[in-house]
Amino acid sequence: MTIKMLVFDYRDSEKNFFGTHELENFEITFYNDSLTEETIKFLPEELLDSTSVISVFVNSQVTKNVIKAFKNLRIISTRSTGIDHIDKSSAEEKNISVINVEAYGTKSVAQFTIGLILTLVRNIIPASRFFLDGNIDCRDFIGRDLSELTLGIVGTGNIGFAVYKVAKAFGMKVLAYDLVQRQELKTNGHDIEYVDFNTLLKRSDIITLHLPYTGDNYHMFSAGQFKLMKKTAYLINASRGELVCMKDLYDAVSEGIIKGAALDVVTCEDVSFRCENFAKMVNNNLKCVEETKMLRDLAKLDNVIITPHIAYDTKDAIDYILNQTFIAISDIVKGGNSYRI
C-alpha cells in the first residue's frame, strides 16, 4: 500500500538528501510554499482526501482548520524542535501523531554564535566596509582578545553547553544563568559559574541567549536589563526573537548604553524590510510594523549584525534533521510510538 506524503517548506538545500534517501512505499510530493490556511486552498481535493503524512517547517501554520481539511491524516512531522506552529490539541483530537526533531544543530548554532562574537569584538564588518570604500588606514578598528573577556550564557541546555565548551577553548571566563542549574556543569571539571540574572548582566562582556520562549520570558531583555549591562557589552540572540524588545535594543545601542548586538532571530521573521506579508502584520496587531522599522534602523549601525535565522543551517544539521524525520515517520507507520510527542 502506497502512503502519500506532502513535504512543505521544501528548500534546495534538502534536495540532495531526498535524492539519495527513500521512504519505502511512500509517494512524496514537494512544495516550496509553507502550509497555511491560505495555501491549502490550492491543494487538489484528491490530495486532501488521500494524504497520510505531512512534513513542515516553522514557517508553516498547521492550524485547526488546516488539520480539519485533511480527511485521512495520520502524521504531522515538523523538521524543527519547536512545535508552536502546530495546533497539537486539534491533532490529538483526531488521533494524529505529531513528531519533531530534538537537539539538531547544536554544534552549528554554537559555532555560529562564536562566529558572531568574533565578528563583533574584532570589528570585522565595519573594517571590511571601510576597506571596500577605498580606505587602507584601519587603525580605528582595534578589537579584543576573547581570552580577556567574560561570556554570560543565558540558558544552559544542549546549545548553551556547546557554546560554553567552544568559549572555554578560546580561554574565556564563562558565567551562566538558568532557572534550572545543571549539576553536571558544576562538577566534572567544568569551569562555569552560575550566578543570578542581574549579576550576569553586570559582569558579562558578551551575553548570549540560548533558551526557549515560554511566554513568561517575553522581552526578558528590555530597557531595564540593558541599563545593567556594561557600556562595552554585546548581546547575541540566536534563540528566539520574542526574548528581546527590539525598540529598547535599538535605543540601547544607538545611545551607547551597550556596545552592540548580533541577532539571528527576530519576532516577525516572515516580514521583510520592504514590508511584505502585510496581512501577517495586521494579524499581529501591527506589532510587526514597529519591529520592521527598528530592524531597518538597527541594520544601519556598524556595531549590529542581523542574519536571517541561519545559525543552525549547515548541511550536516539539515541531513540530521531529515534523517531523524525519516526514522520517526517510519517508526510510527510501522506501529511504533517512540517518537510521538
WOFEN-V559210 format. One record per residue. OMEGA is omega in degrees with one decimal (* if undefined). NEAR is the number of other ideal C-beta (glycine too) atoms within 8 Angstrom. D_FIRST is the distance of its C-alpha to the first C-alpha in whole Angstrom. Layout:
((OMEGA & NEAR & D_FIRST) (OMEGA & NEAR & D_FIRST))
//
This chain:
((-179.2 & 3 & 0) (179.4 & 6 & 4) (-179.1 & 11 & 7) (-178.1 & 12 & 10) (176.4 & 15 & 13) (179.1 & 14 & 16) (179.3 & 12 & 19) (-177.6 & 14 & 23) (-176.5 & 15 & 26) (-175.6 & 8 & 25) (179.0 & 7 & 28) (-177.7 & 4 & 29) (179.8 & 8 & 30) (-173.7 & 10 & 26) (-176.9 & 8 & 25) (-178.9 & 7 & 26) (-179.2 & 11 & 24) (179.8 & 11 & 21) (-177.2 & 6 & 22) (178.6 & 5 & 22) (179.8 & 9 & 19) (169.7 & 4 & 15) (-175.9 & 11 & 13) (177.6 & 5 & 10) (177.9 & 6 & 7) (171.2 & 11 & 9) (-170.6 & 7 & 10) (174.6 & 9 & 14) (-174.2 & 9 & 17) (177.4 & 7 & 20) (174.7 & 11 & 23) (-178.5 & 6 & 27) (172.6 & 7 & 28) (176.6 & 11 & 27) (179.5 & 15 & 26) (177.4 & 10 & 28) (177.0 & 9 & 29) (-175.2 & 5 & 31) (-179.1 & 12 & 28) (179.2 & 11 & 25) (-176.6 & 6 & 27) (178.0 & 4 & 26) (178.3 & 10 & 22) (179.8 & 5 & 21) (-179.6 & 6 & 20) (178.7 & 6 & 17) (179.2 & 11 & 16) (-179.5 & 12 & 18) (-169.4 & 8 & 16) (-176.9 & 8 & 12) (179.1 & 13 & 13) (-174.3 & 10 & 12) (170.1 & 15 & 14) (177.0 & 15 & 17) (-175.0 & 12 & 20) (170.9 & 17 & 23) (-172.2 & 10 & 27) (179.6 & 10 & 30) (178.3 & 8 & 31) (176.2 & 13 & 28) (-176.2 & 9 & 29) (-175.9 & 13 & 26) (177.7 & 10 & 29) (-179.7 & 7 & 28) (177.1 & 7 & 28) (179.7 & 14 & 25) (-179.0 & 15 & 23) (-177.2 & 7 & 24) (178.2 & 9 & 23) (-172.5 & 10 & 19) (-174.9 & 6 & 18) (-177.7 & 8 & 15) (179.9 & 13 & 15) (-173.5 & 9 & 15) (167.9 & 14 & 16) (-178.8 & 14 & 19) (174.9 & 14 & 20) (-179.5 & 17 & 24) (-178.1 & 11 & 25) (174.7 & 10 & 28) (-179.3 & 7 & 30) (179.5 & 9 & 32) (-179.1 & 10 & 30) (-176.2 & 6 & 32) (-179.5 & 11 & 30) (175.3 & 11 & 28) (-173.2 & 10 & 29) (-179.0 & 9 & 27) (177.6 & 6 & 29) (177.0 & 11 & 27) (-179.5 & 14 & 24) (178.1 & 9 & 25) (-179.5 & 6 & 26) (179.3 & 8 & 22) (177.0 & 4 & 21) (179.2 & 11 & 19) (174.0 & 9 & 20) (-179.8 & 15 & 22) (179.1 & 14 & 22) (178.6 & 11 & 25) (-178.6 & 13 & 27) (167.2 & 6 & 30) (175.1 & 6 & 33) (174.3 & 11 & 32) (-177.9 & 13 & 35) (179.1 & 10 & 37) (-177.8 & 9 & 39) (-178.9 & 13 & 39) (179.9 & 15 & 40) (-179.8 & 13 & 43) (178.6 & 9 & 44) (178.6 & 13 & 44) (178.4 & 15 & 46) (176.2 & 12 & 48) (176.9 & 8 & 48) (179.6 & 14 & 49) (179.3 & 15 & 52) (-179.8 & 10 & 53) (179.6 & 11 & 53) (-171.4 & 15 & 55) (176.0 & 12 & 58) (175.1 & 10 & 59) (-172.7 & 11 & 59) (-176.8 & 8 & 56) (178.3 & 9 & 55) (178.3 & 10 & 59) (178.6 & 11 & 60) (178.0 & 8 & 58) (-179.6 & 9 & 59) (-179.3 & 10 & 62) (-178.9 & 10 & 62) (176.3 & 6 & 60) (176.1 & 6 & 63) (-179.7 & 5 & 65) (179.3 & 7 & 67) (-178.6 & 5 & 68) (-174.4 & 4 & 69) (-177.9 & 9 & 67) (-178.1 & 5 & 69) (-175.7 & 4 & 68) (-179.9 & 10 & 64) (-177.5 & 5 & 65) (178.8 & 7 & 62) (172.2 & 8 & 62) (-179.2 & 6 & 61) (-178.5 & 12 & 58) (179.0 & 7 & 60) (-174.6 & 5 & 63) (177.8 & 12 & 60) (179.1 & 11 & 59) (175.1 & 17 & 55) (-179.1 & 15 & 54) (177.2 & 16 & 50) (-175.9 & 14 & 49) (-175.3 & 13 & 46) (171.6 & 13 & 45) (-176.7 & 9 & 42) (-177.9 & 7 & 40) (178.1 & 12 & 41) (179.0 & 15 & 44) (178.5 & 11 & 45) (176.3 & 12 & 44) (178.6 & 16 & 46) (-176.7 & 16 & 49) (178.6 & 9 & 48) (179.7 & 12 & 48) (179.3 & 13 & 51) (177.6 & 10 & 53) (176.1 & 6 & 53) (178.6 & 9 & 55) (-178.6 & 6 & 57) (168.6 & 11 & 57) (-174.2 & 7 & 58) (170.4 & 14 & 55) (-179.5 & 16 & 55) (173.1 & 17 & 52) (175.1 & 12 & 52) (177.5 & 13 & 49) (177.2 & 2 & 49) (-178.8 & 4 & 47) (179.0 & 9 & 49) (-175.8 & 9 & 47) (-178.3 & 6 & 50) (177.9 & 7 & 48) (178.1 & 14 & 50) (-178.2 & 9 & 53) (176.0 & 7 & 53) (175.1 & 5 & 52) (179.5 & 4 & 54) (-178.1 & 9 & 53) (-179.5 & 6 & 56) (-176.1 & 11 & 54) (174.7 & 8 & 56) (178.8 & 10 & 55) (175.4 & 9 & 57) (-172.2 & 6 & 57) (-177.5 & 7 & 56) (177.4 & 7 & 59) (178.0 & 9 & 60) (179.1 & 15 & 57) (-174.6 & 12 & 58) (-171.8 & 9 & 62) (-172.4 & 9 & 62) (172.0 & 14 & 59) (177.4 & 10 & 59) (177.3 & 15 & 56) (-179.2 & 15 & 53) (-174.0 & 15 & 49) (179.7 & 15 & 47) (-178.5 & 15 & 44) (-179.9 & 13 & 42) (174.0 & 7 & 40) (-176.5 & 11 & 41) (-172.6 & 5 & 41) (177.9 & 5 & 43) (-179.2 & 4 & 46) (176.0 & 9 & 47) (-179.6 & 8 & 47) (176.7 & 9 & 50) (171.5 & 8 & 51) (177.9 & 13 & 53) (-171.5 & 10 & 55) (-177.7 & 9 & 59) (-179.7 & 6 & 60) (-179.9 & 10 & 58) (179.9 & 15 & 59) (178.3 & 8 & 62) (-177.9 & 8 & 62) (175.6 & 15 & 61) (176.6 & 9 & 63) (179.8 & 8 & 64) (-173.3 & 6 & 63) (175.8 & 12 & 59) (174.3 & 15 & 56) (177.0 & 17 & 53) (176.0 & 14 & 49) (173.4 & 16 & 46) (-173.9 & 13 & 43) (178.1 & 11 & 42) (-176.7 & 10 & 41) (-176.8 & 11 & 43) (-177.7 & 9 & 44) (-173.1 & 14 & 46) (173.7 & 15 & 49) (-173.0 & 9 & 51) (-179.7 & 13 & 51) (-179.6 & 8 & 55) (177.0 & 13 & 56) (178.1 & 15 & 55) (179.3 & 11 & 56) (-176.9 & 11 & 60) (-178.6 & 13 & 60) (-176.1 & 16 & 59) (-179.7 & 8 & 61) (177.0 & 6 & 64) (177.6 & 6 & 64) (168.6 & 10 & 63) (-173.0 & 15 & 61) (-175.9 & 10 & 60) (-176.9 & 12 & 57) (172.6 & 14 & 53) (-177.0 & 16 & 50) (171.2 & 13 & 47) (-179.8 & 13 & 43) (172.9 & 10 & 42) (-177.2 & 10 & 43) (-174.1 & 9 & 43) (-173.7 & 13 & 42) (179.5 & 9 & 40) (-176.1 & 6 & 38) (-176.7 & 12 & 42) (176.5 & 7 & 44) (-178.1 & 7 & 47) (176.9 & 4 & 47) (173.8 & 9 & 46) (-179.4 & 6 & 43) (-177.4 & 8 & 40) (179.0 & 7 & 43) (178.2 & 6 & 41) (177.5 & 11 & 40) (-178.8 & 15 & 44) (-179.5 & 8 & 44) (178.4 & 6 & 42) (177.9 & 9 & 43) (175.7 & 5 & 47) (178.0 & 8 & 48) (-178.4 & 10 & 48) (177.4 & 12 & 46) (-179.5 & 9 & 49) (-179.3 & 10 & 51) (179.8 & 13 & 49) (177.0 & 14 & 48) (179.9 & 8 & 52) (178.9 & 12 & 53) (179.5 & 12 & 50) (179.8 & 9 & 52) (178.7 & 10 & 55) (-176.1 & 15 & 54) (-179.9 & 9 & 53) (-176.6 & 5 & 56) (-178.4 & 10 & 58) (-175.2 & 7 & 58) (176.2 & 10 & 57) (176.1 & 12 & 54) (175.1 & 11 & 51) (178.6 & 11 & 48) (-171.5 & 10 & 44) (174.9 & 6 & 41) (-177.0 & 8 & 39) (-175.5 & 8 & 38) (-178.1 & 12 & 39) (-160.6 & 10 & 36) (172.1 & 10 & 35) (178.1 & 8 & 35) (-177.4 & 6 & 32) (180.0 & 8 & 32) (179.9 & 13 & 32) (177.3 & 12 & 29) (178.1 & 9 & 27) (179.6 & 11 & 28) (-176.7 & 13 & 26) (178.7 & 13 & 23) (178.6 & 10 & 23) (176.7 & 11 & 23) (179.3 & 13 & 21) (-179.0 & 10 & 18) (-177.5 & 9 & 19) (179.2 & 13 & 19) (179.5 & 15 & 16) (-179.4 & 10 & 14) (-177.7 & 11 & 16) (178.4 & 15 & 15) (-179.9 & 10 & 12) (176.5 & 6 & 13) (179.5 & 5 & 15) (-178.8 & 7 & 18) (-172.3 & 7 & 21) (-172.2 & 6 & 23) (-179.5 & 10 & 23) (-179.5 & 8 & 23) (* & 7 & 26))
//
